[in-house]
Amino acid sequence: MTARILLVEDDPALLSILTAAIGFGGFTSDAVKTGLEALKAFERGGFDAVLMDLGLPDMDGGEVLTALRGVSDVPIIVVSGRGTERDKIQALDIGADDYIAKPFLPGELLARLRAALRRHRRSRGGGEGEGAASPDADRLPVRLGSVTLDPLRRSAEAGGREVILNETEYKVMALLARERGSIVGRQEVLETLYGEAPPRETRIVDVYISNIRKKLAGLEGGEDLIATYRGRGWMIRR
């Protein structure tokens, strides 16, 4: 079945480029120009992913992103002219699966979209044939010291408290858990998340790790669960 993409962009020229790229990639799309239109369109259902700008004319794009994430786990990729590290961190913190700064290459956008759709299908139990297994293939909880990683709830728990990880954060934690006792390098994280289409900004991995650490800090024994080895990567301490 062809994936259906919701495009949220108020710039006519850029929307035209996005629509053409999505069509060239073999997907179908519906386009809206405002946050309110995006919420109404999404409520009608049927979308497999969202590509959205943050600079919308009627409301803050972050509010739209938060609202969409609150009702669905489909991939949401921000395509925005706001390219600072702070903007990326904020978008990822509130639920974006990926962040592409303008200007962008249509081929890279399509590759990142395909990667996000694959991750989502795998997380829902829909593989892609031989070799489709992912770090969360085992559905049993994983104990990491005092912290328990739950593949079904996409959460980490300790001492009766629980934090929810978004899809990308969970993939990173699952990889570190699978390779516990070994240092996981930046390239391995990128290949796990993006396959053949890693982002040009490789330091996005640091953003993911930082967000995970902030969430784990609220759990007993979670604040120092992930160790950093400068220039080499990261490792679960327990």
C-alpha positions in Angstrom: 0.0 0.0 0.0 1.3 3.5 -0.9 2.1 5.6 2.1 0.0 8.8 2.5 1.9 11.9 3.7 0.5 15.0 5.3 2.4 18.1 4.2 2.1 21.2 6.5 3.8 24.2 4.7 2.5 27.7 4.0 5.2 28.7 1.5 3.7 27.9 -2.0 7.1 27.5 -3.7 8.4 25.1 -1.1 5.1 23.2 -0.9 5.4 22.7 -4.7 8.8 21.2 -4.2 7.7 19.0 -1.4 4.6 17.8 -3.3 6.7 17.0 -6.4 9.4 15.1 -4.3 6.8 13.1 -2.5 5.1 12.1 -5.7 8.4 11.2 -7.3 9.2 9.0 -4.3 6.0 7.0 -5.0 3.9 8.4 -2.1 0.6 10.3 -2.1 0.2 13.5 -0.2 -2.4 16.0 1.1 -1.2 19.6 1.7 -2.4 22.2 4.2 -1.0 25.6 5.0 -2.0 26.3 8.6 -1.8 24.5 11.9 -5.6 24.4 12.3 -6.0 22.8 8.9 -3.3 20.3 9.8 -5.1 19.3 13.0 -8.4 18.9 11.2 -6.9 16.9 8.3 -5.1 14.6 10.7 -8.3 14.1 12.7 -9.9 12.6 9.6 -7.2 10.0 9.6 -5.4 7.9 7.0 -1.9 9.5 7.2 1.3 7.4 7.5 3.6 10.3 8.2 3.8 14.1 8.5 6.3 16.5 7.0 5.8 19.9 8.7 7.2 23.4 9.0 7.3 25.1 12.4 6.7 28.6 11.1 3.0 28.5 10.5 0.8 31.6 10.0 -1.9 30.9 12.6 -0.2 29.1 15.5 3.1 27.9 16.8 4.3 24.8 14.9 5.5 23.3 18.2 1.9 23.3 19.5 0.8 21.5 16.4 3.5 18.9 16.7 2.6 18.3 20.3 -1.0 17.9 19.5 -0.3 15.4 16.7 2.1 13.4 18.8 -0.5 13.3 21.5 -2.9 11.3 19.4 -0.6 9.3 17.1 2.8 7.6 16.9 3.2 8.0 13.1 6.6 9.5 12.0 6.7 13.3 12.2 9.6 15.0 10.4 10.1 18.7 10.8 11.3 20.6 7.7 12.1 24.0 8.9 14.2 27.1 8.3 14.9 27.2 12.0 18.2 25.4 11.9 19.8 26.1 15.3 20.7 23.3 17.7 18.2 24.7 20.2 15.4 24.5 17.6 16.3 20.9 16.8 16.5 19.9 20.5 13.1 21.5 21.2 11.4 19.7 18.2 12.9 16.4 19.1 12.0 16.9 22.8 8.3 17.4 22.0 8.0 14.4 19.7 9.6 14.9 16.3 11.2 11.8 14.8 13.6 13.7 12.7 14.6 17.3 11.8 15.7 18.5 8.3 16.9 22.1 8.0 16.1 24.2 4.9 17.4 24.3 2.3 17.4 20.5 1.8 18.0 18.0 -1.0 14.8 16.3 -2.2 16.7 13.0 -2.4 17.8 13.2 1.2 14.4 14.1 2.4 12.9 11.1 0.6 15.5 8.8 2.0 15.0 10.0 5.5 11.2 9.7 5.1 11.6 6.1 3.9 13.8 5.3 6.9 11.3 6.8 9.3 8.5 4.7 7.7 10.6 1.6 8.0 11.3 2.2 11.6 7.6 2.7 12.3 6.6 -0.4 10.5 9.1 -2.5 12.4 8.1 -1.0 15.7 4.5 -2.1 14.9 5.6 -5.6 14.1 5.6 -5.3 10.3 9.0 -6.5 9.0 10.4 -6.2 5.6 11.7 -9.7 4.9 15.0 -11.2 5.8 17.2 -8.9 7.7 14.3 -6.8 8.9 14.9 -7.5 12.6 15.5 -4.4 14.7 16.8 -3.8 18.3 13.3 -4.1 19.7 12.5 -7.4 18.0 12.5 -9.0 21.5 9.3 -7.9 23.2 10.5 -8.8 26.7 11.5 -6.0 29.2 15.3 -5.5 29.6 16.8 -4.8 33.0 19.7 -2.3 33.0 20.7 -2.0 36.6 17.8 -0.5 38.5 16.2 0.7 35.2 13.8 -1.5 33.2 13.4 -0.8 29.4 10.0 -1.9 28.2 9.7 -2.5 24.4 5.9 -2.6 24.4 5.4 0.7 26.3 8.4 2.4 24.8 9.3 3.4 28.3 12.0 3.2 31.0 11.0 2.5 34.6 12.6 2.4 38.0 11.3 2.6 41.6 7.7 2.9 40.5 8.4 5.8 38.2 8.1 5.7 34.4 9.3 7.9 31.5 8.1 7.5 28.0 10.6 7.6 25.2 9.7 8.7 21.7 10.4 6.3 18.8 13.9 7.5 18.0 15.0 7.7 21.7 13.8 4.2 22.2 15.7 2.9 19.2 18.9 4.4 20.6 18.3 2.9 24.0 17.5 -0.5 22.6 20.7 -0.4 20.6 22.8 0.5 23.7 21.0 -2.2 25.7 21.7 -4.8 23.0 25.4 -3.8 23.0 25.7 -3.3 26.7 29.3 -3.8 27.8 30.5 -2.5 24.5 31.0 1.1 23.3 28.6 2.0 20.5 30.0 4.6 18.1 28.2 7.5 16.4 28.2 5.8 13.0 26.5 2.7 14.4 23.8 4.8 16.0 23.2 6.7 12.7 23.1 3.5 10.6 20.6 1.9 13.1 18.3 4.9 12.9 18.7 6.0 9.2 20.1 3.1 7.3 21.4 4.4 3.9 20.3 7.9 4.6 22.1 9.4 7.6 21.7 13.1 8.2 24.5 15.5 7.2 24.5 16.8 10.8 25.9 13.8 12.6 25.9 15.6 16.0 22.2 14.9 16.1 23.1 11.7 17.9 24.4 13.9 20.8 20.9 15.5 20.9 19.2 12.2 21.1 21.6 11.0 23.9 21.1 14.3 25.8 17.3 14.0 25.6 17.4 10.4 26.8 19.7 11.4 29.7 17.3 14.2 30.8 14.4 11.7 30.9 16.4 9.0 32.7 17.7 11.5 35.3 14.2 11.4 36.9 14.6 7.7 37.6 16.4 6.0 40.4 19.8 5.0 39.1 19.1 6.5 35.7 21.1 9.6 35.9 24.5 7.9 35.2 23.2 4.9 33.2 24.8 6.0 29.9 28.6 6.6 29.9 30.3 8.8 27.3 33.7 7.9 25.9 34.9 11.0 24.2 35.6 10.4 20.5 34.5 6.8 20.7 30.8 6.7 21.6 28.5 5.6 24.4 27.9 2.5 26.6 25.4 1.3 29.1 27.2 1.2 32.5 25.4 -1.8 33.8 
